[in-house]
Amino acid sequence: LGIGYAVAEAGYRAAGFRRHPRLQWVAGTAVVVGFAAGFLLASAFVPTGSLVPGLFQAIGRFALGILIAAAVAVYRSRL
């Protein structure tokens, strides 16, 4: 929840405290891409041998949390 709120707030401040429907898409996409990049970066330092399958496994494991964070970011962006 906190990550989605922080992403939406950062987007709101970066847009000069203005609201726009496109910011919802930007906030939601930023959360999903941020989680994927974080998983890729974290798995790069773990010597498992397979980077991409580990990414899909991690995203599958944390899919509900990612979706909730993205939903909070979208909802907070439209207020």
PDB file with one MODEL, atoms N, CA, C and O in Angstrom:
MODEL        1
ATOM      1  N   LEU A   1       0.822  -1.192   0.000  1.00  0.00           N
ATOM      2  CA  LEU A   1       0.000   0.000   0.000  1.00  0.00           C
ATOM      3  C   LEU A   1       0.860   1.248   0.000  1.00  0.00           C
ATOM      4  O   LEU A   1       0.574   2.217  -0.704  1.00  0.00           O
ATOM      5  N   GLY A   2       1.911   1.215   0.793  1.00  0.00           N
ATOM      6  CA  GLY A   2       2.781   2.376   0.912  1.00  0.00           C
ATOM      7  C   GLY A   2       3.521   2.692  -0.375  1.00  0.00           C
ATOM      8  O   GLY A   2       3.730   3.859  -0.708  1.00  0.00           O
ATOM      9  N   ILE A   3       3.915   1.661  -1.091  1.00  0.00           N
ATOM     10  CA  ILE A   3       4.636   1.886  -2.351  1.00  0.00           C
ATOM     11  C   ILE A   3       3.708   2.541  -3.377  1.00  0.00           C
ATOM     12  O   ILE A   3       4.112   3.474  -4.070  1.00  0.00           O
ATOM     13  N   GLY A   4       2.488   2.065  -3.474  1.00  0.00           N
ATOM     14  CA  GLY A   4       1.536   2.664  -4.402  1.00  0.00           C
ATOM     15  C   GLY A   4       1.240   4.109  -4.045  1.00  0.00           C
ATOM     16  O   GLY A   4       1.150   4.966  -4.925  1.00  0.00           O
ATOM     17  N   TYR A   5       1.086   4.381  -2.750  1.00  0.00           N
ATOM     18  CA  TYR A   5       0.830   5.745  -2.309  1.00  0.00           C
ATOM     19  C   TYR A   5       2.023   6.644  -2.620  1.00  0.00           C
ATOM     20  O   TYR A   5       1.849   7.768  -3.092  1.00  0.00           O
ATOM     21  N   ALA A   6       3.238   6.152  -2.357  1.00  0.00           N
ATOM     22  CA  ALA A   6       4.441   6.951  -2.597  1.00  0.00           C
ATOM     23  C   ALA A   6       4.644   7.239  -4.082  1.00  0.00           C
ATOM     24  O   ALA A   6       5.039   8.347  -4.446  1.00  0.00           O
ATOM     25  N   VAL A   7       4.383   6.270  -4.933  1.00  0.00           N
ATOM     26  CA  VAL A   7       4.517   6.483  -6.378  1.00  0.00           C
ATOM     27  C   VAL A   7       3.504   7.510  -6.863  1.00  0.00           C
ATOM     28  O   VAL A   7       3.842   8.390  -7.654  1.00  0.00           O
ATOM     29  N   ALA A   8       2.270   7.403  -6.397  1.00  0.00           N
ATOM     30  CA  ALA A   8       1.244   8.365  -6.814  1.00  0.00           C
ATOM     31  C   ALA A   8       1.574   9.764  -6.315  1.00  0.00           C
ATOM     32  O   ALA A   8       1.385  10.742  -7.040  1.00  0.00           O
ATOM     33  N   GLU A   9       2.060   9.866  -5.101  1.00  0.00           N
ATOM     34  CA  GLU A   9       2.405  11.178  -4.549  1.00  0.00           C
ATOM     35  C   GLU A   9       3.596  11.786  -5.293  1.00  0.00           C
ATOM     36  O   GLU A   9       3.623  12.990  -5.547  1.00  0.00           O
ATOM     37  N   ALA A  10       4.564  10.964  -5.635  1.00  0.00           N
ATOM     38  CA  ALA A  10       5.717  11.470  -6.391  1.00  0.00           C
ATOM     39  C   ALA A  10       5.287  11.952  -7.781  1.00  0.00           C
ATOM     40  O   ALA A  10       5.766  12.983  -8.253  1.00  0.00           O
ATOM     41  N   GLY A  11       4.395  11.221  -8.430  1.00  0.00           N
ATOM     42  CA  GLY A  11       3.879  11.647  -9.723  1.00  0.00           C
ATOM     43  C   GLY A  11       3.073  12.926  -9.629  1.00  0.00           C
ATOM     44  O   GLY A  11       3.147  13.786 -10.507  1.00  0.00           O
ATOM     45  N   TYR A  12       2.303  13.049  -8.558  1.00  0.00           N
ATOM     46  CA  TYR A  12       1.493  14.251  -8.332  1.00  0.00           C
ATOM     47  C   TYR A  12       2.390  15.471  -8.143  1.00  0.00           C
ATOM     48  O   TYR A  12       2.121  16.535  -8.700  1.00  0.00           O
ATOM     49  N   ARG A  13       3.438  15.317  -7.372  1.00  0.00           N
ATOM     50  CA  ARG A  13       4.358  16.429  -7.146  1.00  0.00           C
ATOM     51  C   ARG A  13       5.178  16.742  -8.391  1.00  0.00           C
ATOM     52  O   ARG A  13       5.448  17.906  -8.684  1.00  0.00           O
ATOM     53  N   ALA A  14       5.574  15.707  -9.121  1.00  0.00           N
ATOM     54  CA  ALA A  14       6.350  15.929 -10.348  1.00  0.00           C
ATOM     55  C   ALA A  14       5.526  16.616 -11.426  1.00  0.00           C
ATOM     56  O   ALA A  14       6.077  17.311 -12.279  1.00  0.00           O
ATOM     57  N   ALA A  15       4.214  16.427 -11.395  1.00  0.00           N
ATOM     58  CA  ALA A  15       3.332  17.059 -12.381  1.00  0.00           C
ATOM     59  C   ALA A  15       2.925  18.466 -11.957  1.00  0.00           C
ATOM     60  O   ALA A  15       2.026  19.053 -12.559  1.00  0.00           O
ATOM     61  N   GLY A  16       3.556  19.002 -10.955  1.00  0.00           N
ATOM     62  CA  GLY A  16       3.240  20.356 -10.522  1.00  0.00           C
ATOM     63  C   GLY A  16       1.929  20.440  -9.764  1.00  0.00           C
ATOM     64  O   GLY A  16       1.211  21.434  -9.877  1.00  0.00           O
ATOM     65  N   PHE A  17       1.602  19.393  -8.979  1.00  0.00           N
ATOM     66  CA  PHE A  17       0.384  19.341  -8.176  1.00  0.00           C
ATOM     67  C   PHE A  17      -0.880  19.431  -9.026  1.00  0.00           C
ATOM     68  O   PHE A  17      -1.887  19.995  -8.598  1.00  0.00           O
ATOM     69  N   ARG A  18      -0.820  18.873 -10.228  1.00  0.00           N
ATOM     70  CA  ARG A  18      -1.991  18.816 -11.103  1.00  0.00           C
ATOM     71  C   ARG A  18      -2.439  17.372 -11.257  1.00  0.00           C
ATOM     72  O   ARG A  18      -1.650  16.443 -11.083  1.00  0.00           O
ATOM     73  N   ARG A  19      -3.694  17.197 -11.578  1.00  0.00           N
ATOM     74  CA  ARG A  19      -4.264  15.864 -11.807  1.00  0.00           C
ATOM     75  C   ARG A  19      -4.599  15.723 -13.279  1.00  0.00           C
ATOM     76  O   ARG A  19      -5.006  16.685 -13.930  1.00  0.00           O
ATOM     77  N   HIS A  20      -4.427  14.531 -13.789  1.00  0.00           N
ATOM     78  CA  HIS A  20      -4.790  14.244 -15.173  1.00  0.00           C
ATOM     79  C   HIS A  20      -5.044  12.743 -15.278  1.00  0.00           C
ATOM     80  O   HIS A  20      -4.377  11.960 -14.601  1.00  0.00           O
ATOM     81  N   PRO A  21      -5.990  12.329 -16.110  1.00  0.00           N
ATOM     82  CA  PRO A  21      -6.275  10.895 -16.234  1.00  0.00           C
ATOM     83  C   PRO A  21      -5.074  10.057 -16.692  1.00  0.00           C
ATOM     84  O   PRO A  21      -4.963   8.886 -16.329  1.00  0.00           O
ATOM     85  N   ARG A  22      -4.189  10.643 -17.476  1.00  0.00           N
ATOM     86  CA  ARG A  22      -3.013   9.881 -17.917  1.00  0.00           C
ATOM     87  C   ARG A  22      -2.059   9.571 -16.768  1.00  0.00           C
ATOM     88  O   ARG A  22      -1.301   8.603 -16.833  1.00  0.00           O
ATOM     89  N   LEU A  23      -2.091  10.378 -15.729  1.00  0.00           N
ATOM     90  CA  LEU A  23      -1.220  10.122 -14.576  1.00  0.00           C
ATOM     91  C   LEU A  23      -1.602   8.821 -13.869  1.00  0.00           C
ATOM     92  O   LEU A  23      -0.762   8.191 -13.226  1.00  0.00           O
ATOM     93  N   GLN A  24      -2.854   8.423 -13.989  1.00  0.00           N
ATOM     94  CA  GLN A  24      -3.265   7.136 -13.426  1.00  0.00           C
ATOM     95  C   GLN A  24      -2.508   5.998 -14.098  1.00  0.00           C
ATOM     96  O   GLN A  24      -1.997   5.095 -13.436  1.00  0.00           O
ATOM     97  N   TRP A  25      -2.448   6.059 -15.421  1.00  0.00           N
ATOM     98  CA  TRP A  25      -1.727   5.028 -16.167  1.00  0.00           C
ATOM     99  C   TRP A  25      -0.246   5.048 -15.842  1.00  0.00           C
ATOM    100  O   TRP A  25       0.380   4.000 -15.683  1.00  0.00           O
ATOM    101  N   VAL A  26       0.308   6.240 -15.745  1.00  0.00           N
ATOM    102  CA  VAL A  26       1.732   6.367 -15.436  1.00  0.00           C
ATOM    103  C   VAL A  26       2.031   5.795 -14.051  1.00  0.00           C
ATOM    104  O   VAL A  26       3.015   5.075 -13.878  1.00  0.00           O
ATOM    105  N   ALA A  27       1.198   6.106 -13.073  1.00  0.00           N
ATOM    106  CA  ALA A  27       1.421   5.627 -11.711  1.00  0.00           C
ATOM    107  C   ALA A  27       1.297   4.110 -11.622  1.00  0.00           C
ATOM    108  O   ALA A  27       2.141   3.454 -11.012  1.00  0.00           O
ATOM    109  N   GLY A  28       0.259   3.555 -12.224  1.00  0.00           N
ATOM    110  CA  GLY A  28       0.084   2.101 -12.192  1.00  0.00           C
ATOM    111  C   GLY A  28       1.191   1.367 -12.909  1.00  0.00           C
ATOM    112  O   GLY A  28       1.677   0.345 -12.425  1.00  0.00           O
ATOM    113  N   THR A  29       1.594   1.878 -14.062  1.00  0.00           N
ATOM    114  CA  THR A  29       2.679   1.259 -14.822  1.00  0.00           C
ATOM    115  C   THR A  29       3.996   1.380 -14.083  1.00  0.00           C
ATOM    116  O   THR A  29       4.805   0.453 -14.100  1.00  0.00           O
ATOM    117  N   ALA A  30       4.221   2.513 -13.432  1.00  0.00           N
ATOM    118  CA  ALA A  30       5.464   2.707 -12.691  1.00  0.00           C
ATOM    119  C   ALA A  30       5.596   1.706 -11.547  1.00  0.00           C
ATOM    120  O   ALA A  30       6.694   1.227 -11.265  1.00  0.00           O
ATOM    121  N   VAL A  31       4.498   1.394 -10.898  1.00  0.00           N
ATOM    122  CA  VAL A  31       4.540   0.404  -9.816  1.00  0.00           C
ATOM    123  C   VAL A  31       4.906  -0.968 -10.364  1.00  0.00           C
ATOM    124  O   VAL A  31       5.784  -1.638  -9.819  1.00  0.00           O
ATOM    125  N   VAL A  32       4.250  -1.392 -11.427  1.00  0.00           N
ATOM    126  CA  VAL A  32       4.501  -2.730 -11.992  1.00  0.00           C
ATOM    127  C   VAL A  32       5.921  -2.831 -12.538  1.00  0.00           C
ATOM    128  O   VAL A  32       6.614  -3.816 -12.285  1.00  0.00           O
ATOM    129  N   VAL A  33       6.356  -1.819 -13.285  1.00  0.00           N
ATOM    130  CA  VAL A  33       7.710  -1.839 -13.852  1.00  0.00           C
ATOM    131  C   VAL A  33       8.746  -1.755 -12.737  1.00  0.00           C
ATOM    132  O   VAL A  33       9.795  -2.394 -12.817  1.00  0.00           O
ATOM    133  N   GLY A  34       8.463  -0.981 -11.709  1.00  0.00           N
ATOM    134  CA  GLY A  34       9.388  -0.881 -10.584  1.00  0.00           C
ATOM    135  C   GLY A  34       9.563  -2.203  -9.862  1.00  0.00           C
ATOM    136  O   GLY A  34      10.684  -2.574  -9.517  1.00  0.00           O
ATOM    137  N   PHE A  35       8.473  -2.919  -9.629  1.00  0.00           N
ATOM    138  CA  PHE A  35       8.581  -4.229  -9.011  1.00  0.00           C
ATOM    139  C   PHE A  35       9.358  -5.201  -9.895  1.00  0.00           C
ATOM    140  O   PHE A  35      10.199  -5.951  -9.399  1.00  0.00           O
ATOM    141  N   ALA A  36       9.083  -5.194 -11.199  1.00  0.00           N
ATOM    142  CA  ALA A  36       9.793  -6.093 -12.112  1.00  0.00           C
ATOM    143  C   ALA A  36      11.286  -5.769 -12.144  1.00  0.00           C
ATOM    144  O   ALA A  36      12.120  -6.674 -12.128  1.00  0.00           O
ATOM    145  N   ALA A  37      11.622  -4.483 -12.189  1.00  0.00           N
ATOM    146  CA  ALA A  37      13.037  -4.094 -12.192  1.00  0.00           C
ATOM    147  C   ALA A  37      13.696  -4.465 -10.876  1.00  0.00           C
ATOM    148  O   ALA A  37      14.849  -4.896 -10.858  1.00  0.00           O
ATOM    149  N   GLY A  38      12.985  -4.304  -9.787  1.00  0.00           N
ATOM    150  CA  GLY A  38      13.534  -4.693  -8.487  1.00  0.00           C
ATOM    151  C   GLY A  38      13.790  -6.188  -8.394  1.00  0.00           C
ATOM    152  O   GLY A  38      14.821  -6.608  -7.868  1.00  0.00           O
ATOM    153  N   PHE A  39      12.863  -6.997  -8.899  1.00  0.00           N
ATOM    154  CA  PHE A  39      13.062  -8.440  -8.896  1.00  0.00           C
ATOM    155  C   PHE A  39      14.234  -8.838  -9.793  1.00  0.00           C
ATOM    156  O   PHE A  39      15.031  -9.703  -9.430  1.00  0.00           O
ATOM    157  N   LEU A  40      14.339  -8.210 -10.958  1.00  0.00           N
ATOM    158  CA  LEU A  40      15.467  -8.506 -11.845  1.00  0.00           C
ATOM    159  C   LEU A  40      16.786  -8.127 -11.202  1.00  0.00           C
ATOM    160  O   LEU A  40      17.756  -8.880 -11.287  1.00  0.00           O
ATOM    161  N   LEU A  41      16.834  -6.985 -10.570  1.00  0.00           N
ATOM    162  CA  LEU A  41      18.056  -6.548  -9.921  1.00  0.00           C
ATOM    163  C   LEU A  41      18.416  -7.465  -8.759  1.00  0.00           C
ATOM    164  O   LEU A  41      19.579  -7.833  -8.592  1.00  0.00           O
ATOM    165  N   ALA A  42      17.430  -7.832  -7.964  1.00  0.00           N
ATOM    166  CA  ALA A  42      17.686  -8.718  -6.830  1.00  0.00           C
ATOM    167  C   ALA A  42      18.123 -10.102  -7.294  1.00  0.00           C
ATOM    168  O   ALA A  42      19.016 -10.700  -6.693  1.00  0.00           O
ATOM    169  N   SER A  43      17.510 -10.615  -8.349  1.00  0.00           N
ATOM    170  CA  SER A  43      17.881 -11.948  -8.815  1.00  0.00           C
ATOM    171  C   SER A  43      19.218 -11.945  -9.552  1.00  0.00           C
ATOM    172  O   SER A  43      19.829 -12.999  -9.729  1.00  0.00           O
ATOM    173  N   ALA A  44      19.676 -10.774  -9.981  1.00  0.00           N
ATOM    174  CA  ALA A  44      20.988 -10.705 -10.625  1.00  0.00           C
ATOM    175  C   ALA A  44      22.109 -10.963  -9.627  1.00  0.00           C
ATOM    176  O   ALA A  44      23.185 -11.429 -10.004  1.00  0.00           O
ATOM    177  N   PHE A  45      21.860 -10.661  -8.360  1.00  0.00           N
ATOM    178  CA  PHE A  45      22.879 -10.858  -7.338  1.00  0.00           C
ATOM    179  C   PHE A  45      22.800 -12.220  -6.669  1.00  0.00           C
ATOM    180  O   PHE A  45      23.689 -12.591  -5.903  1.00  0.00           O
ATOM    181  N   VAL A  46      21.740 -12.965  -6.955  1.00  0.00           N
ATOM    182  CA  VAL A  46      21.598 -14.306  -6.402  1.00  0.00           C
ATOM    183  C   VAL A  46      22.042 -15.304  -7.461  1.00  0.00           C
ATOM    184  O   VAL A  46      21.465 -15.335  -8.548  1.00  0.00           O
ATOM    185  N   PRO A  47      23.044 -16.116  -7.179  1.00  0.00           N
ATOM    186  CA  PRO A  47      23.571 -17.039  -8.203  1.00  0.00           C
ATOM    187  C   PRO A  47      22.685 -18.264  -8.402  1.00  0.00           C
ATOM    188  O   PRO A  47      23.033 -19.357  -7.954  1.00  0.00           O
ATOM    189  N   THR A  48      21.546 -18.096  -9.067  1.00  0.00           N
ATOM    190  CA  THR A  48      20.672 -19.236  -9.333  1.00  0.00           C
ATOM    191  C   THR A  48      20.879 -19.804 -10.730  1.00  0.00           C
ATOM    192  O   THR A  48      20.608 -20.980 -10.974  1.00  0.00           O
ATOM    193  N   GLY A  49      21.359 -18.971 -11.643  1.00  0.00           N
ATOM    194  CA  GLY A  49      21.611 -19.446 -12.993  1.00  0.00           C
ATOM    195  C   GLY A  49      20.529 -19.080 -13.979  1.00  0.00           C
ATOM    196  O   GLY A  49      20.814 -18.947 -15.169  1.00  0.00           O
ATOM    197  N   SER A  50      19.310 -18.915 -13.536  1.00  0.00           N
ATOM    198  CA  SER A  50      18.227 -18.567 -14.462  1.00  0.00           C
ATOM    199  C   SER A  50      17.552 -17.293 -13.980  1.00  0.00           C
ATOM    200  O   SER A  50      16.900 -17.278 -12.936  1.00  0.00           O
ATOM    201  N   LEU A  51      17.710 -16.246 -14.736  1.00  0.00           N
ATOM    202  CA  LEU A  51      17.207 -14.944 -14.333  1.00  0.00           C
ATOM    203  C   LEU A  51      15.724 -14.778 -14.631  1.00  0.00           C
ATOM    204  O   LEU A  51      14.952 -14.407 -13.748  1.00  0.00           O
ATOM    205  N   VAL A  52      15.324 -15.048 -15.858  1.00  0.00           N
ATOM    206  CA  VAL A  52      13.942 -14.779 -16.273  1.00  0.00           C
ATOM    207  C   VAL A  52      12.942 -15.724 -15.608  1.00  0.00           C
ATOM    208  O   VAL A  52      11.909 -15.241 -15.144  1.00  0.00           O
ATOM    209  N   PRO A  53      13.173 -17.033 -15.530  1.00  0.00           N
ATOM    210  CA  PRO A  53      12.197 -17.875 -14.823  1.00  0.00           C
ATOM    211  C   PRO A  53      12.045 -17.486 -13.358  1.00  0.00           C
ATOM    212  O   PRO A  53      10.949 -17.573 -12.806  1.00  0.00           O
ATOM    213  N   GLY A  54      13.124 -17.061 -12.730  1.00  0.00           N
ATOM    214  CA  GLY A  54      13.039 -16.602 -11.349  1.00  0.00           C
ATOM    215  C   GLY A  54      12.203 -15.354 -11.227  1.00  0.00           C
ATOM    216  O   GLY A  54      11.490 -15.171 -10.241  1.00  0.00           O
ATOM    217  N   LEU A  55      12.286 -14.483 -12.233  1.00  0.00           N
ATOM    218  CA  LEU A  55      11.477 -13.269 -12.239  1.00  0.00           C
ATOM    219  C   LEU A  55      10.000 -13.619 -12.306  1.00  0.00           C
ATOM    220  O   LEU A  55       9.204 -13.088 -11.533  1.00  0.00           O
ATOM    221  N   PHE A  56       9.628 -14.498 -13.213  1.00  0.00           N
ATOM    222  CA  PHE A  56       8.223 -14.875 -13.354  1.00  0.00           C
ATOM    223  C   PHE A  56       7.710 -15.581 -12.099  1.00  0.00           C
ATOM    224  O   PHE A  56       6.554 -15.400 -11.717  1.00  0.00           O
ATOM    225  N   GLN A  57       8.552 -16.375 -11.463  1.00  0.00           N
ATOM    226  CA  GLN A  57       8.157 -17.043 -10.236  1.00  0.00           C
ATOM    227  C   GLN A  57       7.945 -16.029  -9.116  1.00  0.00           C
ATOM    228  O   GLN A  57       6.984 -16.143  -8.355  1.00  0.00           O
ATOM    229  N   ALA A  58       8.817 -15.054  -9.007  1.00  0.00           N
ATOM    230  CA  ALA A  58       8.682 -14.030  -7.970  1.00  0.00           C
ATOM    231  C   ALA A  58       7.462 -13.153  -8.217  1.00  0.00           C
ATOM    232  O   ALA A  58       6.733 -12.828  -7.280  1.00  0.00           O
ATOM    233  N   ILE A  59       7.233 -12.772  -9.459  1.00  0.00           N
ATOM    234  CA  ILE A  59       6.056 -11.950  -9.767  1.00  0.00           C
ATOM    235  C   ILE A  59       4.776 -12.745  -9.498  1.00  0.00           C
ATOM    236  O   ILE A  59       3.796 -12.185  -9.007  1.00  0.00           O
ATOM    237  N   GLY A  60       4.774 -14.025  -9.811  1.00  0.00           N
ATOM    238  CA  GLY A  60       3.609 -14.859  -9.506  1.00  0.00           C
ATOM    239  C   GLY A  60       3.362 -14.961  -8.014  1.00  0.00           C
ATOM    240  O   GLY A  60       2.214 -14.995  -7.571  1.00  0.00           O
ATOM    241  N   ARG A  61       4.423 -15.011  -7.248  1.00  0.00           N
ATOM    242  CA  ARG A  61       4.297 -15.123  -5.800  1.00  0.00           C
ATOM    243  C   ARG A  61       3.785 -13.819  -5.173  1.00  0.00           C
ATOM    244  O   ARG A  61       3.047 -13.843  -4.188  1.00  0.00           O
ATOM    245  N   PHE A  62       4.182 -12.697  -5.748  1.00  0.00           N
ATOM    246  CA  PHE A  62       3.818 -11.404  -5.181  1.00  0.00           C
ATOM    247  C   PHE A  62       2.787 -10.656  -6.026  1.00  0.00           C
ATOM    248  O   PHE A  62       2.655  -9.439  -5.897  1.00  0.00           O
ATOM    249  N   ALA A  63       2.065 -11.354  -6.876  1.00  0.00           N
ATOM    250  CA  ALA A  63       1.131 -10.713  -7.807  1.00  0.00           C
ATOM    251  C   ALA A  63       0.042  -9.928  -7.080  1.00  0.00           C
ATOM    252  O   ALA A  63      -0.310  -8.829  -7.510  1.00  0.00           O
ATOM    253  N   LEU A  64      -0.487 -10.455  -6.013  1.00  0.00           N
ATOM    254  CA  LEU A  64      -1.552  -9.755  -5.297  1.00  0.00           C
ATOM    255  C   LEU A  64      -1.034  -8.449  -4.699  1.00  0.00           C
ATOM    256  O   LEU A  64      -1.715  -7.425  -4.769  1.00  0.00           O
ATOM    257  N   GLY A  65       0.139  -8.474  -4.123  1.00  0.00           N
ATOM    258  CA  GLY A  65       0.718  -7.255  -3.568  1.00  0.00           C
ATOM    259  C   GLY A  65       1.014  -6.223  -4.635  1.00  0.00           C
ATOM    260  O   GLY A  65       0.809  -5.028  -4.421  1.00  0.00           O
ATOM    261  N   ILE A  66       1.495  -6.673  -5.784  1.00  0.00           N
ATOM    262  CA  ILE A  66       1.781  -5.759  -6.893  1.00  0.00           C
ATOM    263  C   ILE A  66       0.484  -5.131  -7.399  1.00  0.00           C
ATOM    264  O   ILE A  66       0.435  -3.927  -7.650  1.00  0.00           O
ATOM    265  N   LEU A  67      -0.555  -5.932  -7.548  1.00  0.00           N
ATOM    266  CA  LEU A  67      -1.837  -5.408  -8.020  1.00  0.00           C
ATOM    267  C   LEU A  67      -2.459  -4.436  -7.026  1.00  0.00           C
ATOM    268  O   LEU A  67      -3.049  -3.433  -7.428  1.00  0.00           O
ATOM    269  N   ILE A  68      -2.333  -4.720  -5.742  1.00  0.00           N
ATOM    270  CA  ILE A  68      -2.865  -3.805  -4.732  1.00  0.00           C
ATOM    271  C   ILE A  68      -2.101  -2.492  -4.748  1.00  0.00           C
ATOM    272  O   ILE A  68      -2.707  -1.423  -4.672  1.00  0.00           O
ATOM    273  N   ALA A  69      -0.770  -2.558  -4.848  1.00  0.00           N
ATOM    274  CA  ALA A  69       0.039  -1.335  -4.897  1.00  0.00           C
ATOM    275  C   ALA A  69      -0.291  -0.518  -6.147  1.00  0.00           C
ATOM    276  O   ALA A  69      -0.374   0.708  -6.079  1.00  0.00           O
ATOM    277  N   ALA A  70      -0.479  -1.185  -7.281  1.00  0.00           N
ATOM    278  CA  ALA A  70      -0.838  -0.478  -8.511  1.00  0.00           C
ATOM    279  C   ALA A  70      -2.227   0.140  -8.388  1.00  0.00           C
ATOM    280  O   ALA A  70      -2.452   1.254  -8.859  1.00  0.00           O
ATOM    281  N   ALA A  71      -3.159  -0.571  -7.761  1.00  0.00           N
ATOM    282  CA  ALA A  71      -4.512  -0.033  -7.587  1.00  0.00           C
ATOM    283  C   ALA A  71      -4.505   1.185  -6.670  1.00  0.00           C
ATOM    284  O   ALA A  71      -5.222   2.154  -6.922  1.00  0.00           O
ATOM    285  N   VAL A  72      -3.708   1.146  -5.615  1.00  0.00           N
ATOM    286  CA  VAL A  72      -3.597   2.309  -4.720  1.00  0.00           C
ATOM    287  C   VAL A  72      -3.002   3.484  -5.465  1.00  0.00           C
ATOM    288  O   VAL A  72      -3.455   4.616  -5.297  1.00  0.00           O
ATOM    289  N   ALA A  73      -1.988   3.233  -6.291  1.00  0.00           N
ATOM    290  CA  ALA A  73      -1.369   4.323  -7.067  1.00  0.00           C
ATOM    291  C   ALA A  73      -2.370   4.936  -8.032  1.00  0.00           C
ATOM    292  O   ALA A  73      -2.435   6.158  -8.166  1.00  0.00           O
ATOM    293  N   VAL A  74      -3.150   4.102  -8.704  1.00  0.00           N
ATOM    294  CA  VAL A  74      -4.150   4.612  -9.651  1.00  0.00           C
ATOM    295  C   VAL A  74      -5.229   5.390  -8.914  1.00  0.00           C
ATOM    296  O   VAL A  74      -5.620   6.474  -9.346  1.00  0.00           O
ATOM    297  N   TYR A  75      -5.712   4.843  -7.804  1.00  0.00           N
ATOM    298  CA  TYR A  75      -6.771   5.509  -7.053  1.00  0.00           C
ATOM    299  C   TYR A  75      -6.290   6.842  -6.482  1.00  0.00           C
ATOM    300  O   TYR A  75      -7.007   7.842  -6.534  1.00  0.00           O
ATOM    301  N   ARG A  76      -5.090   6.849  -5.947  1.00  0.00           N
ATOM    302  CA  ARG A  76      -4.546   8.077  -5.368  1.00  0.00           C
ATOM    303  C   ARG A  76      -4.273   9.123  -6.454  1.00  0.00           C
ATOM    304  O   ARG A  76      -4.351  10.323  -6.187  1.00  0.00           O
ATOM    305  N   SER A  77      -3.957   8.686  -7.657  1.00  0.00           N
ATOM    306  CA  SER A  77      -3.690   9.621  -8.742  1.00  0.00           C
ATOM    307  C   SER A  77      -4.940  10.305  -9.252  1.00  0.00           C
ATOM    308  O   SER A  77      -4.855  11.381  -9.844  1.00  0.00           O
ATOM    309  N   ARG A  78      -6.091   9.707  -9.035  1.00  0.00           N
ATOM    310  CA  ARG A  78      -7.307  10.309  -9.576  1.00  0.00           C
ATOM    311  C   ARG A  78      -8.055  11.169  -8.583  1.00  0.00           C
ATOM    312  O   ARG A  78      -9.052  11.789  -8.954  1.00  0.00           O
ATOM    313  N   LEU A  79      -7.623  11.233  -7.350  1.00  0.00           N
ATOM    314  CA  LEU A  79      -8.309  12.070  -6.359  1.00  0.00           C
ATOM    315  C   LEU A  79      -8.177  13.536  -6.665  1.00  0.00           C
ATOM    316  O   LEU A  79      -8.698  14.371  -5.926  1.00  0.00           O
TER     317      LEU A  79
ENDMDL
END
